């Protein structure tokens, strides 16, 4: 059974934060389960979120909720072992709306880090707004 892989020991990074205002739009708001808060990227192409897990994982599903008008048209899940280079695991294609969307990931390898790239933003300036991000799967040894 797949469960959330994001825990208190998971380290996260993002490409940017709108006006560097982390108190209002920081990365932590993607994971706080509060529908009133969000991560809001600054403008620019190819925004991303990276996660480093405390031990290797196999990702089986990505769940993401964008703000309509500020979603990515193309997304890519990349992964790597602790010190290795990132390689593509799976592309996925969200719709431009406000609903929580789910994307199954088939046959993902065991990785220590993942990077979710948000490409081709629906916003003219390349901004992305994410209210919720979940990475589901199983921990490996």
N, CA, C and O atoms as CSV, one atom per row, in Angstrom:
chain,resi,resn,atom,element,x,y,z
A,1,UNK,N,N,0.836,-1.198,0.000
A,1,UNK,CA,C,0.000,0.000,0.000
A,1,UNK,C,C,0.874,1.251,0.000
A,1,UNK,O,O,1.764,1.397,0.838
A,2,UNK,N,N,0.619,2.125,-0.918
A,2,UNK,CA,C,1.398,3.364,-1.017
A,2,UNK,C,C,0.991,4.331,0.094
A,2,UNK,O,O,-0.186,4.464,0.432
A,3,UNK,N,N,1.993,4.995,0.645
A,3,UNK,CA,C,1.742,6.010,1.663
A,3,UNK,C,C,2.585,7.238,1.345
A,3,UNK,O,O,3.459,7.193,0.479
A,4,UNK,N,N,2.322,8.323,2.041
A,4,UNK,CA,C,3.067,9.556,1.802
A,4,UNK,C,C,4.533,9.352,2.155
A,4,UNK,O,O,4.856,8.818,3.216
A,5,UNK,N,N,5.412,9.775,1.268
A,5,UNK,CA,C,6.853,9.639,1.487
A,5,UNK,C,C,7.448,10.881,2.148
A,5,UNK,O,O,8.595,10.856,2.594
A,6,UNK,N,N,6.682,11.956,2.212
A,6,UNK,CA,C,7.178,13.207,2.784
A,6,UNK,C,C,7.002,13.166,4.300
A,6,UNK,O,O,5.891,13.005,4.807
A,7,UNK,N,N,8.112,13.313,5.010
A,7,UNK,CA,C,8.081,13.274,6.477
A,7,UNK,C,C,8.893,14.446,7.021
A,7,UNK,O,O,9.411,15.253,6.249
A,8,UNK,N,N,9.004,14.542,8.314
A,8,UNK,CA,C,9.716,15.664,8.932
A,8,UNK,C,C,11.202,15.684,8.564
A,8,UNK,O,O,11.844,16.731,8.635
A,9,UNK,N,N,11.746,14.533,8.173
A,9,UNK,CA,C,13.161,14.458,7.805
A,9,UNK,C,C,13.401,14.718,6.313
A,9,UNK,O,O,14.551,14.792,5.881
A,10,UNK,N,N,12.350,14.854,5.536
A,10,UNK,CA,C,12.488,15.117,4.109
A,10,UNK,C,C,12.936,16.560,3.917
A,10,UNK,O,O,12.330,17.483,4.463
A,11,UNK,N,N,13.992,16.751,3.143
A,11,UNK,CA,C,14.490,18.095,2.856
A,11,UNK,C,C,13.917,18.545,1.515
A,11,UNK,O,O,13.954,17.802,0.535
A,12,UNK,N,N,13.388,19.765,1.481
A,12,UNK,CA,C,12.800,20.277,0.242
A,12,UNK,C,C,13.492,21.556,-0.195
A,12,UNK,O,O,13.988,22.327,0.627
A,13,UNK,N,N,13.517,21.768,-1.501
A,13,UNK,CA,C,14.038,23.003,-2.092
A,13,UNK,C,C,13.114,23.372,-3.240
A,13,UNK,O,O,12.468,22.504,-3.827
A,14,UNK,N,N,13.052,24.652,-3.559
A,14,UNK,CA,C,12.256,25.124,-4.689
A,14,UNK,C,C,13.097,26.062,-5.545
A,14,UNK,O,O,14.088,26.627,-5.084
A,15,UNK,N,N,12.685,26.218,-6.794
A,15,UNK,CA,C,13.420,27.052,-7.735
A,15,UNK,C,C,13.372,28.523,-7.352
A,15,UNK,O,O,14.359,29.238,-7.524
A,16,UNK,N,N,12.228,28.987,-6.832
A,16,UNK,CA,C,12.074,30.400,-6.475
A,16,UNK,C,C,10.826,30.585,-5.623
A,16,UNK,O,O,9.976,29.699,-5.535
A,17,UNK,N,N,10.734,31.756,-4.997
A,17,UNK,CA,C,9.542,32.147,-4.230
A,17,UNK,C,C,9.191,33.567,-4.653
A,17,UNK,O,O,10.072,34.417,-4.774
A,18,UNK,N,N,7.907,33.824,-4.877
A,18,UNK,CA,C,7.444,35.131,-5.338
A,18,UNK,C,C,8.000,36.247,-4.452
A,18,UNK,O,O,7.770,36.262,-3.243
A,19,UNK,N,N,8.720,37.163,-5.052
A,19,UNK,CA,C,9.324,38.306,-4.341
A,19,UNK,C,C,10.140,37.895,-3.117
A,19,UNK,O,O,10.321,38.693,-2.198
A,20,UNK,N,N,10.626,36.673,-3.101
A,20,UNK,CA,C,11.394,36.105,-1.978
A,20,UNK,C,C,10.646,36.178,-0.654
A,20,UNK,O,O,11.265,36.209,0.409
A,21,UNK,N,N,9.323,36.207,-0.715
A,21,UNK,CA,C,8.470,36.317,0.471
A,21,UNK,C,C,8.139,34.922,1.005
A,21,UNK,O,O,7.027,34.429,0.820
A,22,UNK,N,N,9.122,34.285,1.675
A,22,UNK,CA,C,8.924,32.920,2.150
A,22,UNK,C,C,7.914,32.833,3.296
A,22,UNK,O,O,7.336,31.770,3.525
A,23,UNK,N,N,7.695,33.926,4.012
A,23,UNK,CA,C,6.711,33.904,5.110
A,23,UNK,C,C,5.293,33.751,4.583
A,23,UNK,O,O,4.439,33.177,5.258
A,24,UNK,N,N,5.036,34.260,3.380
A,24,UNK,CA,C,3.689,34.195,2.822
A,24,UNK,C,C,3.544,33.126,1.737
A,24,UNK,O,O,2.466,32.552,1.579
A,25,UNK,N,N,4.630,32.849,0.980
A,25,UNK,CA,C,4.528,31.966,-0.185
A,25,UNK,C,C,5.584,30.866,-0.215
A,25,UNK,O,O,5.862,30.317,-1.281
A,26,UNK,N,N,6.174,30.535,0.918
A,26,UNK,CA,C,7.283,29.583,0.962
A,26,UNK,C,C,6.896,28.149,0.663
A,26,UNK,O,O,5.717,27.797,0.627
A,27,UNK,N,N,7.919,27.327,0.449
A,27,UNK,CA,C,7.756,25.922,0.069
A,27,UNK,C,C,6.988,25.104,1.103
A,27,UNK,O,O,6.292,24.153,0.747
A,28,UNK,N,N,7.112,25.469,2.390
A,28,UNK,CA,C,6.461,24.681,3.448
A,28,UNK,C,C,4.947,24.619,3.276
A,28,UNK,O,O,4.302,23.692,3.766
A,29,UNK,N,N,4.383,25.597,2.585
A,29,UNK,CA,C,2.922,25.660,2.446
A,29,UNK,C,C,2.359,24.608,1.488
A,29,UNK,O,O,1.148,24.391,1.463
A,30,UNK,N,N,3.212,23.956,0.704
A,30,UNK,CA,C,2.740,22.854,-0.154
A,30,UNK,C,C,2.418,21.621,0.675
A,30,UNK,O,O,1.637,20.770,0.249
A,31,UNK,N,N,3.016,21.522,1.857
A,31,UNK,CA,C,2.940,20.302,2.652
A,31,UNK,C,C,2.166,20.463,3.957
A,31,UNK,O,O,2.121,19.530,4.759
A,32,UNK,N,N,1.551,21.634,4.189
A,32,UNK,CA,C,0.918,21.901,5.487
A,32,UNK,C,C,-0.552,21.473,5.580
A,32,UNK,O,O,-1.180,21.644,6.625
A,33,UNK,N,N,-1.097,20.923,4.499
A,33,UNK,CA,C,-2.484,20.441,4.451
A,33,UNK,C,C,-3.505,21.543,4.758
A,33,UNK,O,O,-4.602,21.264,5.240
A,34,UNK,N,N,-3.132,22.791,4.474
A,34,UNK,CA,C,-4.033,23.925,4.673
A,34,UNK,C,C,-4.406,24.471,3.301
A,34,UNK,O,O,-3.538,24.927,2.557
A,35,UNK,N,N,-5.689,24.427,2.964
A,35,UNK,CA,C,-6.113,24.862,1.624
A,35,UNK,C,C,-6.057,26.373,1.433
A,35,UNK,O,O,-6.314,26.864,0.334
A,36,UNK,N,N,-5.727,27.113,2.482
A,36,UNK,CA,C,-5.627,28.570,2.385
A,36,UNK,C,C,-4.205,29.039,2.029
A,36,UNK,O,O,-4.004,30.203,1.680
A,37,UNK,N,N,-3.223,28.132,2.117
A,37,UNK,CA,C,-1.833,28.523,1.892
A,37,UNK,C,C,-1.263,27.823,0.666
A,37,UNK,O,O,-1.769,26.784,0.242
A,38,UNK,N,N,-0.195,28.407,0.096
A,38,UNK,CA,C,0.384,27.835,-1.120
A,38,UNK,C,C,1.840,28.254,-1.284
A,38,UNK,O,O,2.304,29.215,-0.669
A,39,UNK,N,N,2.551,27.506,-2.133
A,39,UNK,CA,C,3.859,27.946,-2.622
A,39,UNK,C,C,3.594,28.680,-3.916
A,39,UNK,O,O,2.894,28.180,-4.796
A,40,UNK,N,N,4.158,29.872,-4.026
A,40,UNK,CA,C,3.999,30.692,-5.220
A,40,UNK,C,C,5.396,30.972,-5.751
A,40,UNK,O,O,6.192,31.645,-5.096
A,41,UNK,N,N,5.695,30.452,-6.944
A,41,UNK,CA,C,7.021,30.686,-7.524
A,41,UNK,C,C,7.109,32.108,-8.056
A,41,UNK,O,O,6.095,32.776,-8.261
A,42,UNK,N,N,8.318,32.552,-8.272
A,42,UNK,CA,C,8.532,33.812,-8.970
A,42,UNK,C,C,8.399,33.520,-10.460
A,42,UNK,O,O,8.171,32.373,-10.845
A,43,UNK,N,N,8.535,34.520,-11.285
A,43,UNK,CA,C,8.419,34.294,-12.725
A,43,UNK,C,C,9.683,33.644,-13.272
A,43,UNK,O,O,10.751,33.716,-12.664
A,44,UNK,N,N,9.540,33.010,-14.431
A,44,UNK,CA,C,10.674,32.361,-15.083
A,44,UNK,C,C,10.296,30.968,-15.541
A,44,UNK,O,O,9.392,30.338,-14.993
A,45,UNK,N,N,11.000,30.503,-16.549
A,45,UNK,CA,C,10.694,29.184,-17.098
A,45,UNK,C,C,11.199,28.071,-16.198
A,45,UNK,O,O,12.158,28.234,-15.443
A,46,UNK,N,N,10.529,26.946,-16.302
A,46,UNK,CA,C,10.916,25.702,-15.651
A,46,UNK,C,C,11.139,25.835,-14.146
A,46,UNK,O,O,12.265,25.725,-13.661
A,47,UNK,N,N,10.066,26.070,-13.424
A,47,UNK,CA,C,10.099,26.069,-11.964
A,47,UNK,C,C,10.181,24.606,-11.506
A,47,UNK,O,O,9.816,23.700,-12.254
A,48,UNK,N,N,10.659,24.380,-10.279
A,48,UNK,CA,C,10.803,23.008,-9.795
A,48,UNK,C,C,10.751,22.929,-8.272
A,48,UNK,O,O,10.921,23.918,-7.559
A,49,UNK,N,N,10.506,21.701,-7.811
A,49,UNK,CA,C,10.551,21.348,-6.392
A,49,UNK,C,C,11.429,20.108,-6.293
A,49,UNK,O,O,11.228,19.151,-7.041
A,50,UNK,N,N,12.396,20.108,-5.386
A,50,UNK,CA,C,13.190,18.894,-5.172
A,50,UNK,C,C,12.998,18.420,-3.737
A,50,UNK,O,O,12.836,19.214,-2.811
A,51,UNK,N,N,13.020,17.102,-3.585
A,51,UNK,CA,C,12.839,16.477,-2.274
A,51,UNK,C,C,13.940,15.449,-2.066
A,51,UNK,O,O,14.192,14.614,-2.935
A,52,UNK,N,N,14.595,15.512,-0.906
A,52,UNK,CA,C,15.581,14.509,-0.544
A,52,UNK,C,C,15.036,13.744,0.650
A,52,UNK,O,O,14.743,14.322,1.697
A,53,UNK,N,N,14.906,12.426,0.475
A,53,UNK,CA,C,14.309,11.577,1.498
A,53,UNK,C,C,15.394,11.005,2.417
A,53,UNK,O,O,16.544,10.867,1.999
A,54,UNK,N,N,15.038,10.670,3.670
A,54,UNK,CA,C,16.025,10.134,4.612
A,54,UNK,C,C,16.545,8.747,4.216
A,54,UNK,O,O,17.637,8.351,4.624
A,55,UNK,N,N,15.759,8.011,3.419
A,55,UNK,CA,C,16.222,6.721,2.893
A,55,UNK,C,C,15.576,6.485,1.528
A,55,UNK,O,O,14.613,7.165,1.175
A,56,UNK,N,N,16.098,5.525,0.759
A,56,UNK,CA,C,15.598,5.326,-0.609
A,56,UNK,C,C,14.092,5.030,-0.659
A,56,UNK,O,O,13.532,4.398,0.237
A,57,UNK,N,N,13.467,5.502,-1.724
A,57,UNK,CA,C,12.028,5.342,-1.920
A,57,UNK,C,C,11.728,4.935,-3.358
A,57,UNK,O,O,12.536,5.146,-4.262
A,58,UNK,N,N,10.557,4.353,-3.547
A,58,UNK,CA,C,10.021,4.097,-4.884
A,58,UNK,C,C,8.716,4.871,-4.989
A,58,UNK,O,O,7.762,4.589,-4.264
A,59,UNK,N,N,8.673,5.840,-5.885
A,59,UNK,CA,C,7.497,6.686,-6.051
A,59,UNK,C,C,6.468,5.945,-6.900
A,59,UNK,O,O,6.804,5.385,-7.943
A,60,UNK,N,N,5.204,5.945,-6.445
A,60,UNK,CA,C,4.144,5.298,-7.224
A,60,UNK,C,C,3.055,6.278,-7.667
A,60,UNK,O,O,2.250,5.958,-8.542
A,61,UNK,N,N,3.029,7.478,-7.062
A,61,UNK,CA,C,1.980,8.439,-7.422
A,61,UNK,C,C,2.389,9.842,-6.988
A,61,UNK,O,O,3.011,10.032,-5.942
A,62,UNK,N,N,2.024,10.818,-7.818
A,62,UNK,CA,C,2.196,12.235,-7.495
A,62,UNK,C,C,0.797,12.840,-7.439
A,62,UNK,O,O,-0.010,12.630,-8.344
A,63,UNK,N,N,0.512,13.590,-6.379
A,63,UNK,CA,C,-0.744,14.326,-6.277
A,63,UNK,C,C,-0.401,15.799,-6.151
A,63,UNK,O,O,0.413,16.182,-5.310
A,64,UNK,N,N,-1.017,16.622,-6.982
A,64,UNK,CA,C,-0.706,18.045,-6.968
A,64,UNK,C,C,-1.970,18.863,-7.188
A,64,UNK,O,O,-2.835,18.493,-7.983
A,65,UNK,N,N,-2.064,19.979,-6.473
A,65,UNK,CA,C,-3.175,20.908,-6.648
A,65,UNK,C,C,-2.605,22.285,-6.966
A,65,UNK,O,O,-1.944,22.907,-6.135
A,66,UNK,N,N,-2.872,22.745,-8.181
A,66,UNK,CA,C,-2.437,24.065,-8.629
A,66,UNK,C,C,-3.556,25.077,-8.428
A,66,UNK,O,O,-4.693,24.712,-8.129
A,67,UNK,N,N,-3.223,26.347,-8.594
A,67,UNK,CA,C,-4.252,27.367,-8.768
A,67,UNK,C,C,-4.479,27.465,-10.262
A,67,UNK,O,O,-3.527,27.603,-11.030
A,68,UNK,N,N,-5.743,27.396,-10.683
A,68,UNK,CA,C,-6.060,27.527,-12.103
A,68,UNK,C,C,-5.470,28.806,-12.668
A,68,UNK,O,O,-5.542,29.862,-12.040
A,69,UNK,N,N,-4.885,28.708,-13.861
A,69,UNK,CA,C,-4.225,29.849,-14.480
A,69,UNK,C,C,-2.748,29.928,-14.124
A,69,UNK,O,O,-1.992,30.666,-14.755
A,70,UNK,N,N,-2.332,29.158,-13.101
A,70,UNK,CA,C,-0.939,29.148,-12.664
A,70,UNK,C,C,-0.431,27.713,-12.531
A,70,UNK,O,O,0.372,27.409,-11.648
A,71,UNK,N,N,-0.904,26.841,-13.411
A,71,UNK,CA,C,-0.467,25.449,-13.395
A,71,UNK,C,C,0.608,25.242,-14.459
A,71,UNK,O,O,0.866,26.121,-15.281
A,72,UNK,N,N,1.217,24.083,-14.428
A,72,UNK,CA,C,2.167,23.704,-15.470
A,72,UNK,C,C,1.427,22.814,-16.453
A,72,UNK,O,O,0.614,21.982,-16.050
A,73,UNK,N,N,1.705,22.983,-17.746
A,73,UNK,CA,C,1.070,22.137,-18.765
A,73,UNK,C,C,1.819,20.816,-18.901
A,73,UNK,O,O,1.226,19.787,-19.226
A,74,UNK,N,N,3.110,20.852,-18.652
A,74,UNK,CA,C,3.958,19.664,-18.726
A,74,UNK,C,C,4.768,19.584,-17.440
A,74,UNK,O,O,5.363,20.573,-17.012
A,75,UNK,N,N,4.791,18.407,-16.827
A,75,UNK,CA,C,5.601,18.195,-15.628
A,75,UNK,C,C,6.477,16.968,-15.856
A,75,UNK,O,O,6.171,16.104,-16.677
A,76,UNK,N,N,7.564,16.920,-15.111
A,76,UNK,CA,C,8.472,15.792,-15.245
A,76,UNK,C,C,8.987,15.410,-13.874
A,76,UNK,O,O,9.436,16.261,-13.106
A,77,UNK,N,N,8.919,14.125,-13.574
A,77,UNK,CA,C,9.482,13.589,-12.346
A,77,UNK,C,C,10.849,13.010,-12.675
A,77,UNK,O,O,10.960,12.080,-13.474
A,78,UNK,N,N,11.888,13.561,-12.055
A,78,UNK,CA,C,13.248,13.048,-12.187
A,78,UNK,C,C,13.663,12.484,-10.840
A,78,UNK,O,O,13.124,12.882,-9.807
A,79,UNK,N,N,14.611,11.566,-10.841
A,79,UNK,CA,C,15.096,11.002,-9.593
A,79,UNK,C,C,16.551,10.634,-9.694
A,79,UNK,O,O,17.109,10.545,-10.788
A,80,UNK,N,N,17.174,10.416,-8.532
A,80,UNK,CA,C,18.575,10.003,-8.523
A,80,UNK,C,C,18.922,9.356,-7.190
A,80,UNK,O,O,18.254,9.591,-6.183
A,81,UNK,N,N,19.984,8.528,-7.192
A,81,UNK,CA,C,20.523,8.045,-5.923
A,81,UNK,C,C,21.206,9.202,-5.201
A,81,UNK,O,O,21.339,10.289,-5.762
A,82,UNK,N,N,21.634,8.978,-3.978
A,82,UNK,CA,C,22.149,10.043,-3.114
A,82,UNK,C,C,23.119,11.003,-3.810
A,82,UNK,O,O,22.931,12.217,-3.733
A,83,UNK,N,N,24.138,10.492,-4.479
A,83,UNK,CA,C,25.138,11.372,-5.086
A,83,UNK,C,C,25.189,11.273,-6.603
A,83,UNK,O,O,26.138,11.760,-7.218
A,84,UNK,N,N,24.201,10.661,-7.210
A,84,UNK,CA,C,24.226,10.472,-8.659
A,84,UNK,C,C,23.520,11.591,-9.407
A,84,UNK,O,O,22.931,12.482,-8.795
A,85,UNK,N,N,23.579,11.543,-10.731
A,85,UNK,CA,C,22.887,12.549,-11.543
A,85,UNK,C,C,21.392,12.230,-11.652
A,85,UNK,O,O,20.988,11.071,-11.557
A,86,UNK,N,N,20.584,13.264,-11.851
A,86,UNK,CA,C,19.150,13.068,-12.043
A,86,UNK,C,C,18.895,12.450,-13.411
A,86,UNK,O,O,19.580,12.769,-14.383
A,87,UNK,N,N,17.904,11.565,-13.480
A,87,UNK,CA,C,17.445,11.040,-14.765
A,87,UNK,C,C,15.919,11.023,-14.736
A,87,UNK,O,O,15.309,10.945,-13.669
A,88,UNK,N,N,15.323,11.095,-15.899
A,88,UNK,CA,C,13.857,11.169,-15.998
A,88,UNK,C,C,13.224,9.854,-15.585
A,88,UNK,O,O,13.644,8.780,-16.016
A,89,UNK,N,N,12.201,9.959,-14.737
A,89,UNK,CA,C,11.413,8.794,-14.339
A,89,UNK,C,C,10.119,8.757,-15.137
A,89,UNK,O,O,9.758,7.723,-15.699
A,90,UNK,N,N,9.406,9.912,-15.187
A,90,UNK,CA,C,8.118,9.919,-15.878
A,90,UNK,C,C,7.643,11.345,-16.139
A,90,UNK,O,O,7.753,12.204,-15.263
A,91,UNK,N,N,7.111,11.606,-17.344
A,91,UNK,CA,C,6.421,12.878,-17.572
A,91,UNK,C,C,4.967,12.748,-17.114
A,91,UNK,O,O,4.433,11.639,-17.065
A,92,UNK,N,N,4.327,13.862,-16.781
A,92,UNK,CA,C,2.878,13.859,-16.545
A,92,UNK,C,C,2.313,15.202,-16.956
A,92,UNK,O,O,3.032,16.199,-17.024
A,93,UNK,N,N,1.009,15.219,-17.233
A,93,UNK,CA,C,0.394,16.362,-17.901
A,93,UNK,C,C,-0.855,16.832,-17.160
A,93,UNK,O,O,-1.949,16.325,-17.406
A,94,UNK,N,N,-0.698,17.794,-16.259
A,94,UNK,CA,C,-1.843,18.298,-15.487
A,94,UNK,C,C,-2.803,19.121,-16.346
A,94,UNK,O,O,-2.442,19.639,-17.402
A,95,UNK,N,N,-4.029,19.220,-15.857
A,95,UNK,CA,C,-5.004,20.130,-16.455
A,95,UNK,C,C,-4.892,21.466,-15.722
A,95,UNK,O,O,-4.465,21.520,-14.568
A,96,UNK,N,N,-5.282,22.540,-16.406
A,96,UNK,CA,C,-5.208,23.875,-15.811
A,96,UNK,C,C,-6.489,24.155,-15.034
A,96,UNK,O,O,-7.406,24.808,-15.531
A,97,UNK,N,N,-6.532,23.639,-13.789
A,97,UNK,CA,C,-7.697,23.882,-12.939
A,97,UNK,C,C,-7.283,23.840,-11.471
A,97,UNK,O,O,-6.104,23.683,-11.153
A,98,UNK,N,N,-8.266,23.983,-10.579
A,98,UNK,CA,C,-7.995,24.052,-9.139
A,98,UNK,C,C,-8.104,22.714,-8.421
A,98,UNK,O,O,-7.888,22.658,-7.211
A,99,UNK,N,N,-8.431,21.637,-9.125
A,99,UNK,CA,C,-8.689,20.368,-8.436
A,99,UNK,C,C,-7.395,19.623,-8.107
A,99,UNK,O,O,-6.367,19.818,-8.754
A,100,UNK,N,N,-7.471,18.763,-7.083
A,100,UNK,CA,C,-6.355,17.896,-6.731
A,100,UNK,C,C,-6.245,16.830,-7.818
A,100,UNK,O,O,-7.188,16.070,-8.044
A,101,UNK,N,N,-5.104,16.774,-8.485
A,101,UNK,CA,C,-4.901,15.845,-9.592
A,101,UNK,C,C,-3.914,14.764,-9.188
A,101,UNK,O,O,-2.958,15.015,-8.454
A,102,UNK,N,N,-4.161,13.557,-9.680
A,102,UNK,CA,C,-3.349,12.407,-9.320
A,102,UNK,C,C,-2.712,11.805,-10.565
A,102,UNK,O,O,-3.360,11.657,-11.600
A,103,UNK,N,N,-1.417,11.457,-10.447
A,103,UNK,CA,C,-0.679,10.906,-11.575
A,103,UNK,C,C,0.066,9.653,-11.134
A,103,UNK,O,O,1.035,9.738,-10.379
A,104,UNK,N,N,-0.387,8.476,-11.608
A,104,UNK,CA,C,0.327,7.245,-11.258
A,104,UNK,C,C,1.698,7.216,-11.940
A,104,UNK,O,O,1.835,7.640,-13.088
A,105,UNK,N,N,2.694,6.721,-11.237
A,105,UNK,CA,C,4.049,6.592,-11.762
A,105,UNK,C,C,4.340,5.094,-11.854
A,105,UNK,O,O,4.332,4.393,-10.842
A,106,UNK,N,N,4.591,4.617,-13.046
A,106,UNK,CA,C,4.793,3.179,-13.252
A,106,UNK,C,C,6.284,2.828,-13.213
A,106,UNK,O,O,7.110,3.516,-13.812
A,107,UNK,N,N,6.604,1.775,-12.518
A,107,UNK,CA,C,7.946,1.179,-12.512
A,107,UNK,C,C,9.065,2.168,-12.215
A,107,UNK,O,O,10.068,2.210,-12.928
A,108,UNK,N,N,8.894,2.953,-11.178
A,108,UNK,CA,C,9.935,3.906,-10.778
A,108,UNK,C,C,11.071,3.164,-10.073
A,108,UNK,O,O,10.820,2.248,-9.289
A,109,UNK,N,N,12.309,3.551,-10.347
A,109,UNK,CA,C,13.436,2.944,-9.630
A,109,UNK,C,C,13.525,3.489,-8.204
A,109,UNK,O,O,12.900,4.501,-7.887
A,110,UNK,N,N,14.292,2.830,-7.353
A,110,UNK,CA,C,14.537,3.339,-5.999
A,110,UNK,C,C,15.468,4.541,-6.101
A,110,UNK,O,O,16.510,4.476,-6.753
A,111,UNK,N,N,15.083,5.646,-5.447
A,111,UNK,CA,C,15.864,6.885,-5.499
A,111,UNK,C,C,15.932,7.509,-4.097
A,111,UNK,O,O,15.112,7.210,-3.230
A,112,UNK,N,N,16.924,8.379,-3.898
A,112,UNK,CA,C,17.046,9.131,-2.649
A,112,UNK,C,C,16.499,10.544,-2.805
A,112,UNK,O,O,16.069,11.165,-1.832
A,113,UNK,N,N,16.518,11.051,-4.045
A,113,UNK,CA,C,16.056,12.409,-4.322
A,113,UNK,C,C,15.140,12.393,-5.530
A,113,UNK,O,O,15.325,11.602,-6.455
A,114,UNK,N,N,14.145,13.279,-5.512
A,114,UNK,CA,C,13.308,13.502,-6.702
A,114,UNK,C,C,13.262,15.001,-6.976
A,114,UNK,O,O,13.408,15.829,-6.077
A,115,UNK,N,N,13.057,15.311,-8.236
A,115,UNK,CA,C,12.853,16.704,-8.640
A,115,UNK,C,C,11.635,16.703,-9.549
A,115,UNK,O,O,11.580,15.974,-10.540
A,116,UNK,N,N,10.659,17.533,-9.194
A,116,UNK,CA,C,9.466,17.685,-10.023
A,116,UNK,C,C,9.614,19.003,-10.761
A,116,UNK,O,O,9.650,20.072,-10.151
A,117,UNK,N,N,9.700,18.914,-12.078
A,117,UNK,CA,C,9.882,20.107,-12.907
A,117,UNK,C,C,8.531,20.524,-13.473
A,117,UNK,O,O,7.809,19.710,-14.048
A,118,UNK,N,N,8.198,21.801,-13.303
A,118,UNK,CA,C,6.955,22.365,-13.804
A,118,UNK,C,C,7.298,23.176,-15.057
A,118,UNK,O,O,7.816,24.289,-14.963
A,119,UNK,N,N,7.008,22.613,-16.216
A,119,UNK,CA,C,7.376,23.255,-17.476
A,119,UNK,C,C,6.133,23.807,-18.160
A,119,UNK,O,O,5.020,23.346,-17.907
A,120,UNK,N,N,6.324,24.784,-19.018
A,120,UNK,CA,C,5.238,25.355,-19.826
A,120,UNK,C,C,4.077,25.836,-18.961
A,120,UNK,O,O,2.955,25.346,-19.095
A,121,UNK,N,N,4.338,26.774,-18.092
A,121,UNK,CA,C,3.313,27.297,-17.202
A,121,UNK,C,C,2.164,27.923,-17.992
A,121,UNK,O,O,2.372,28.506,-19.056
A,122,UNK,N,N,0.947,27.793,-17.453
A,122,UNK,CA,C,-0.220,28.427,-18.064
A,122,UNK,C,C,-0.150,29.947,-17.908
A,122,UNK,O,O,-0.802,30.681,-18.650
A,123,UNK,N,N,0.640,30.416,-16.943
A,123,UNK,CA,C,0.821,31.845,-16.706
A,123,UNK,C,C,1.822,32.419,-17.708
A,123,UNK,O,O,2.864,31.815,-17.964
A,124,UNK,N,N,1.510,33.562,-18.263
A,124,UNK,CA,C,2.361,34.204,-19.272
A,124,UNK,C,C,3.783,34.445,-18.759
A,124,UNK,O,O,4.738,34.388,-19.533
A,125,UNK,N,N,3.927,34.714,-17.457
A,125,UNK,CA,C,5.238,35.018,-16.890
A,125,UNK,C,C,5.962,33.789,-16.339
A,125,UNK,O,O,7.081,33.902,-15.839
A,126,UNK,N,N,5.335,32.625,-16.428
A,126,UNK,CA,C,5.974,31.396,-15.981
A,126,UNK,C,C,5.819,31.075,-14.508
A,126,UNK,O,O,6.493,30.183,-13.994
A,127,UNK,N,N,4.933,31.797,-13.816
A,127,UNK,CA,C,4.720,31.519,-12.391
A,127,UNK,C,C,3.895,30.248,-12.210
A,127,UNK,O,O,3.073,29.895,-13.056
A,128,UNK,N,N,4.132,29.575,-11.094
A,128,UNK,CA,C,3.403,28.369,-10.729
A,128,UNK,C,C,2.935,28.544,-9.286
A,128,UNK,O,O,3.696,28.995,-8.430
A,129,UNK,N,N,1.678,28.185,-9.023
A,129,UNK,CA,C,1.140,28.237,-7.662
A,129,UNK,C,C,0.643,26.840,-7.299
A,129,UNK,O,O,-0.235,26.291,-7.965
A,130,UNK,N,N,1.218,26.265,-6.227
A,130,UNK,CA,C,0.878,24.915,-5.781
A,130,UNK,C,C,0.323,24.984,-4.362
A,130,UNK,O,O,1.002,25.430,-3.437
A,131,UNK,N,N,-0.928,24.533,-4.206
A,131,UNK,CA,C,-1.562,24.491,-2.885
A,131,UNK,C,C,-1.219,23.213,-2.134
A,131,UNK,O,O,-1.123,23.213,-0.907
A,132,UNK,N,N,-1.037,22.133,-2.870
A,132,UNK,CA,C,-0.781,20.850,-2.226
A,132,UNK,C,C,0.080,19.981,-3.137
A,132,UNK,O,O,-0.153,19.901,-4.343
A,133,UNK,N,N,1.083,19.329,-2.538
A,133,UNK,CA,C,1.926,18.380,-3.266
A,133,UNK,C,C,2.144,17.173,-2.373
A,133,UNK,O,O,2.604,17.300,-1.238
A,134,UNK,N,N,1.809,16.002,-2.895
A,134,UNK,CA,C,2.025,14.753,-2.181
A,134,UNK,C,C,2.804,13.817,-3.077
A,134,UNK,O,O,2.550,13.732,-4.279
A,135,UNK,N,N,3.743,13.122,-2.493
A,135,UNK,CA,C,4.493,12.082,-3.206
A,135,UNK,C,C,4.219,10.790,-2.465
A,135,UNK,O,O,4.566,10.646,-1.293
A,136,UNK,N,N,3.592,9.850,-3.161
A,136,UNK,CA,C,3.221,8.569,-2.542
A,136,UNK,C,C,4.093,7.452,-3.075
A,136,UNK,O,O,4.592,7.524,-4.199
A,137,UNK,N,N,4.276,6.425,-2.271
A,137,UNK,CA,C,5.063,5.274,-2.691
A,137,UNK,C,C,5.441,4.458,-1.483
A,137,UNK,O,O,4.721,4.420,-0.485
A,138,UNK,N,N,6.601,3.794,-1.590
A,138,UNK,CA,C,7.059,2.964,-0.483
A,138,UNK,C,C,8.541,3.184,-0.223
A,138,UNK,O,O,9.317,3.468,-1.135
A,139,UNK,N,N,8.911,3.047,1.033
A,139,UNK,CA,C,10.311,3.159,1.410
A,139,UNK,C,C,11.003,1.827,1.087
A,139,UNK,O,O,10.423,0.756,1.267
A,140,UNK,N,N,12.227,1.910,0.617
A,140,UNK,CA,C,13.000,0.704,0.333
A,140,UNK,C,C,14.195,0.673,1.277
A,140,UNK,O,O,14.447,1.643,1.992
A,141,UNK,N,N,14.924,-0.422,1.282
A,141,UNK,CA,C,16.067,-0.503,2.220
A,141,UNK,C,C,17.368,-0.150,1.563
A,141,UNK,O,O,18.413,-0.171,2.214
